[in-house]
Amino acid sequence: MKRPEGFDRGRQPGSGSPSGSGSAASRPAGRGGATGPAAPPSPSAAPEARTPRPSRPRSRPSPPEPDGAAHGSTTGPVPLPRRGSRPRLIPARSIDPVEQARRRADHLERSAARAARRAERAEARRFTRRSRRRRLLTWGSVAVLTALLATVVAVTLSPLMALTDIRVTGTVRLDPAAVGGALDRHRDTPLALLDEGGIRSDLEEFALIRSYSLEVVPPHSLVVRIVERAPIGAVERGEAFDLVDAAGVVVESSPERPTGVPLIRAGEADPDEAAFRSVAEVLDALPDELASRVDVVTASTRDDVAFTIRDLGHRVVWGSAERSAFKTRVLEAAIAVNDPAVSWQFDVSAPDSVIVRRL
């Protein structure tokens, strides 16, 4: 049977060779690209069915090689040929050095910013920790001091620290029970609330008290230490004799002259008079042994103090109260070197040149 014109695949009209070359052209055969004469298709052969084969994974494009690579080396992706189709080229991704440097700089800048923020947070935590510690210490100290103050106030103002025992010491002529009885109104008072002004007014009733001191002994005691007035002599006033101290305060009165104390004859024996003050200073400066042997002391001014010594009959011209300690040593030396059986007058008003005269 004659084949119709135009149905022969791969042949052109008027040509007996396959289409595309005009002669026995070679076509790529197989995957290796080998060429050979194309076999004409059999007229009786049926077109064979092509079964799809699974596609192979594409290989990743290799990175571009640097400049100066060997000639013939591929810098782009390797084409993956498909069976029955022409290979498709995958374009290579171009890498810009400027863009890469910019990205690296951005990354370094972000890293530096994160490090700076971390450093700032650490510094803030450090300063916050220090201020918090100071604040805790301050408030803790305030709380402790407040608690201690409240405890002290509660204890001192409570009846647990009330006055129940009054002890009086240092009395010779005074009765300690009388002094303690004058302070009974202060009992059952908290020690911290004792009225010192009230205690002073209560003790002023006793003329023999020259000075005193108070000592609080917790939890219930008060110690009153008293210094009594020491009489320096007796002053004759009418028919009575008053024992007076250096301030002229009357310690005791009696109708007879007290023994063992000198008799003071210095005007009216007024404490405001200069003569009496000078006599008091002289008697106060004399040693106890010598002062107990003084019989009568006279003075009309502050510079003419004189006294007599009992049993011996000596008379001493003292003068003023200045340099009394030195005058005392000079007088004792003068009495020691002179005959005690004879009455003498010792003038020590000028102690550098003592004058001794027989009476």
ZAZA-133039 format. One line per 3 residues: number of its first residue (from 1); their letters; for each residue x, z, y of C-alpha. Coordinates in Angstrom, 2 decimals. Layout:
N
NUM) a) X,Z,Y  ...
//
This chain:
359
1) mkr) 0.00,0.00,0.00  1.33,-0.89,3.36  2.08,2.23,5.60
4) peg) 0.38,2.05,8.93  2.53,1.51,11.93  3.29,4.58,14.00
7) fdr) 2.76,7.24,11.33  6.30,7.32,10.14  7.75,10.66,11.41
10) grq) 11.05,10.34,13.04  11.12,6.58,13.20  10.49,4.33,16.17
13) pgs) 8.73,1.01,15.98  11.02,-1.72,14.90  13.69,0.64,13.69
16) gsp) 14.48,1.84,10.19  16.49,4.84,11.32  15.32,8.30,12.22
19) sgs) 14.29,8.86,15.81  16.54,10.44,18.38  19.84,8.56,17.58
22) gsa) 19.12,4.83,16.78  21.53,5.04,13.79  22.32,7.35,11.03
25) asr) 22.79,10.21,13.46  23.65,13.64,12.31  21.48,16.69,12.94
28) pag) 22.53,20.22,12.72  22.19,21.38,9.24  22.19,24.96,8.35
31) rgg) 23.37,27.86,10.52  26.99,26.79,10.62  26.28,23.70,12.69
34) atg) 27.69,21.28,10.04  26.58,17.68,10.44  25.76,15.11,7.81
37) paa) 23.54,12.12,7.08  19.93,12.94,7.35  17.99,12.23,4.20
40) pps) 14.86,10.26,4.80  11.74,12.07,3.91  10.07,11.11,0.74
43) psa) 6.77,9.34,1.31  5.21,11.15,-1.50  6.59,14.50,-0.62
46) ape) 4.17,16.85,0.96  5.25,18.81,4.00  6.59,22.13,2.79
49) art) 5.10,25.23,4.24  7.44,27.39,6.26  7.17,31.06,5.64
52) prp) 8.01,33.28,8.64  11.11,35.32,8.14  11.52,38.72,9.72
55) srp) 13.36,38.64,13.00  16.70,40.30,13.11  17.40,42.89,15.73
58) rsr) 19.16,41.66,18.75  22.59,42.99,19.33  23.16,44.82,22.60
61) psp) 25.13,42.87,25.14  28.77,43.75,25.17  30.19,44.98,28.48
64) pep) 31.95,42.45,30.64  35.65,42.17,30.12  37.96,42.63,33.05
67) dga) 39.47,39.78,34.97  42.38,38.09,33.29  40.89,38.10,29.78
70) ahg) 42.01,35.44,27.34  40.51,31.99,27.73  37.54,31.38,25.54
73) stt) 36.36,34.99,25.34  32.70,35.51,25.90  31.65,37.69,28.82
76) gpv) 27.92,37.33,28.31  25.61,38.32,25.53  25.97,36.61,22.21
79) plp) 22.99,34.35,21.51  20.96,35.21,18.47  19.79,31.96,16.89
82) rrg) 16.44,31.83,15.27  15.58,29.80,12.27  13.81,26.65,13.26
85) srp) 14.21,27.29,17.04  16.88,26.90,19.64  18.87,30.04,20.53
88) rli) 17.71,31.91,23.66  20.33,33.30,26.03  19.92,36.85,27.42
91) par) 21.24,37.09,30.96  24.05,39.66,31.46  23.35,42.65,33.77
94) sid) 25.60,42.44,36.74  27.32,45.75,37.85  28.09,46.13,41.54
97) pve) 31.17,48.39,42.18  29.82,49.35,45.61  26.52,50.46,44.13
100) qar) 28.32,52.34,41.38  30.52,54.13,43.98  27.45,54.95,46.07
103) rra) 25.69,56.44,43.06  28.77,58.48,42.19  28.99,59.76,45.79
106) dhl) 25.28,60.66,45.76  25.78,62.53,42.50  28.74,64.46,43.91
109) ers) 26.79,65.24,47.08  23.84,66.57,45.09  26.19,68.66,42.93
112) aar) 27.85,70.10,46.03  24.45,70.88,47.56  23.36,72.66,44.36
115) aar) 26.60,74.65,44.29  26.13,75.62,47.96  22.56,76.76,47.28
118) rae) 23.73,78.81,44.29  26.46,80.41,46.43  23.95,81.20,49.19
121) rae) 21.55,82.77,46.70  24.39,84.84,45.17  25.53,86.01,48.63
124) arr) 21.97,86.88,49.60  21.53,88.86,46.39  24.81,90.68,47.04
127) ftr) 23.88,91.69,50.58  20.35,92.53,49.52  21.70,94.72,46.71
130) rsr) 24.01,96.55,49.11  21.30,97.15,51.70  18.89,98.21,48.99
133) rrr) 21.45,100.68,47.65  22.01,102.10,51.15  18.28,102.37,51.68
136) llt) 17.83,104.16,48.38  20.66,106.58,49.17  19.22,107.29,52.62
139) wgs) 15.71,107.93,51.37  17.05,109.96,48.46  19.08,112.18,50.79
142) vav) 16.09,112.64,53.09  13.89,113.56,50.14  16.43,116.07,48.81
145) lta) 16.92,117.70,52.22  13.17,117.85,52.76  12.65,119.47,49.37
148) lla) 15.43,122.01,50.04  14.05,122.82,53.48  10.56,123.24,52.11
151) tvv) 11.89,125.51,49.36  13.86,127.65,51.81  10.91,127.95,54.17
154) avt) 8.56,128.79,51.35  10.89,131.45,49.96  11.96,133.05,53.24
157) lsp) 8.48,133.22,54.69  6.85,134.50,51.54  6.31,138.19,50.68
160) lma) 9.07,137.80,48.09  11.60,138.18,50.94  9.85,140.99,52.87
163) ltd) 11.69,144.02,54.28  11.18,147.14,52.20  14.55,148.97,52.43
166) irv) 16.25,150.13,55.68  19.74,151.65,55.44  21.47,153.35,58.42
169) tgt) 25.26,153.90,58.42  27.86,155.22,60.89  25.96,158.23,62.22
172) vrl) 27.64,161.58,62.90  25.36,163.42,65.28  22.30,161.28,64.65
175) dpa) 19.94,161.75,61.73  19.83,158.55,59.64  16.28,159.34,58.51
178) avg) 15.14,159.56,62.14  16.69,156.20,62.94  15.14,154.61,59.84
181) gal) 11.76,156.13,60.70  11.89,154.49,64.13  12.14,151.13,62.39
184) drh) 9.27,151.64,59.93  7.00,149.29,61.83  9.22,146.38,60.77
187) rdt) 8.68,146.96,57.08  6.82,144.34,55.01  7.99,141.68,57.46
190) pla) 9.77,138.61,56.03  13.48,138.86,56.64  13.53,135.54,58.45
193) lld) 10.88,136.78,60.91  12.45,140.11,61.90  12.11,140.80,65.61
196) egg) 15.59,141.71,66.87  14.25,142.44,70.33  11.80,144.95,68.88
199) irs) 14.58,146.59,66.86  16.69,146.88,70.03  13.87,148.56,71.94
202) dle) 13.34,150.99,69.07  17.03,151.97,68.94  17.28,152.42,72.72
205) efa) 15.41,155.70,72.30  18.59,157.21,70.83  21.05,157.95,73.62
208) lir) 23.88,158.61,71.19  23.88,155.00,69.97  26.63,153.16,71.80
211) sys) 26.27,149.91,69.82  24.81,148.68,66.56  24.81,145.69,64.27
214) lev) 22.23,144.36,61.82  22.92,142.88,58.40  20.19,141.29,56.34
217) vpp) 20.73,141.71,52.60  18.26,139.60,50.62  15.83,139.98,49.17
220) hsl) 14.47,143.21,50.73  17.18,145.19,52.59  18.29,145.65,56.20
223) vvr) 21.53,147.49,56.98  21.87,149.05,60.47  25.47,149.93,61.36
226) ive) 25.61,152.32,64.31  28.53,153.24,66.57  27.76,156.56,68.25
229) rap) 28.89,157.49,71.71  32.08,159.55,71.71  32.08,162.26,74.38
232) iga) 35.25,162.34,76.47  34.50,165.53,78.35  32.02,167.95,79.75
235) ver) 30.57,167.93,83.23  29.33,171.20,84.74  25.95,170.71,86.36
238) gea) 24.38,173.92,87.50  24.17,176.34,84.64  24.50,173.65,81.93
241) fdl) 27.33,171.59,80.58  26.67,167.93,79.72  28.82,166.09,77.22
244) vda) 29.37,162.59,78.57  31.06,159.51,77.21  33.20,156.97,79.04
247) agv) 30.10,155.33,80.50  28.82,158.67,81.87  25.91,158.79,79.41
250) vve) 24.94,162.33,78.47  25.45,162.78,74.78  24.51,166.43,74.53
253) ssp) 23.67,169.35,76.82  24.41,173.03,76.24  24.30,176.21,78.37
256) erp) 27.92,176.94,77.52  31.03,174.86,77.85  31.73,172.98,74.62
259) tgv) 35.01,173.76,72.98  37.65,171.16,72.26  36.69,168.84,75.14
262) pli) 38.17,168.74,78.65  36.20,169.80,81.68  35.81,166.93,84.14
265) rag) 35.81,167.72,87.84  35.57,164.39,89.58  33.13,164.74,92.42
268) ead) 29.59,164.50,91.12  30.77,162.84,87.90  28.72,159.80,88.75
271) pde) 29.57,156.81,86.53  29.46,154.60,89.61  32.22,156.56,91.34
274) aaf) 35.76,155.19,91.13  37.19,158.66,90.48  35.05,159.18,87.40
277) rsv) 35.83,155.73,86.04  39.55,156.37,86.49  39.29,159.74,84.70
280) aev) 37.41,158.13,81.84  40.06,155.42,81.44  42.86,158.02,81.38
283) lda) 41.16,160.23,78.79  40.34,157.23,76.65  44.02,156.12,76.70
286) lpd) 45.42,159.50,75.64  46.21,160.07,71.95  43.70,162.26,70.11
289) ela) 46.20,165.11,69.68  47.04,165.23,73.38  43.46,164.65,74.51
292) srv) 42.28,167.63,72.47  44.78,169.87,74.37  43.63,168.78,77.85
295) dvv) 41.86,171.65,79.63  40.67,170.48,83.07  40.80,166.99,84.59
298) tas) 40.52,166.53,88.34  40.31,163.47,90.57  39.06,162.69,94.04
301) trd) 40.07,159.03,94.14  41.09,156.47,91.55  44.81,157.12,92.16
304) dva) 45.13,160.92,91.96  44.12,161.83,88.42  45.68,165.10,87.20
307) fti) 45.05,167.43,84.29  46.33,170.66,82.74  47.39,171.24,79.15
310) rdl) 45.82,174.14,77.36  48.00,176.88,75.76  51.18,175.66,77.44
313) ghr) 50.05,175.75,81.06  51.67,172.44,81.88  50.31,170.34,84.71
316) vvw) 50.46,166.56,84.63  50.18,164.30,87.68  49.00,161.04,86.23
319) gsa) 48.06,158.96,89.23  45.96,155.84,88.50  44.88,154.56,85.12
322) ers) 47.37,151.70,85.23  50.13,151.62,82.58  48.48,154.53,80.76
325) afk) 50.11,153.68,77.43  53.60,153.76,78.93  52.85,156.96,80.83
328) trv) 51.74,158.59,77.59  55.09,157.86,75.91  57.03,159.12,78.93
331) lea) 54.98,162.34,79.05  55.46,163.08,75.35  59.23,162.57,75.69
334) aia) 59.39,164.83,78.75  57.47,167.63,77.03  59.73,167.40,73.99
337) vnd) 63.02,167.81,75.92  61.88,170.72,78.09  61.47,174.36,77.20
340) pav) 57.92,174.86,75.83  57.97,178.53,76.90  58.10,177.55,80.57
343) swq) 55.20,175.94,82.46  56.22,172.64,83.91  54.71,169.96,86.14
346) fdv) 55.29,166.43,84.95  54.74,163.68,87.51  54.36,160.39,85.65
349) sap) 52.52,158.52,88.37  55.68,156.40,88.58  56.65,156.30,84.89
352) dsv) 59.99,154.59,85.54  61.21,157.72,87.38  59.45,160.79,85.97
355) ivr) 59.63,163.97,88.02  59.73,167.34,86.22  59.25,170.53,88.19
358) rl) 58.91,174.12,87.11  55.67,175.84,88.09
//
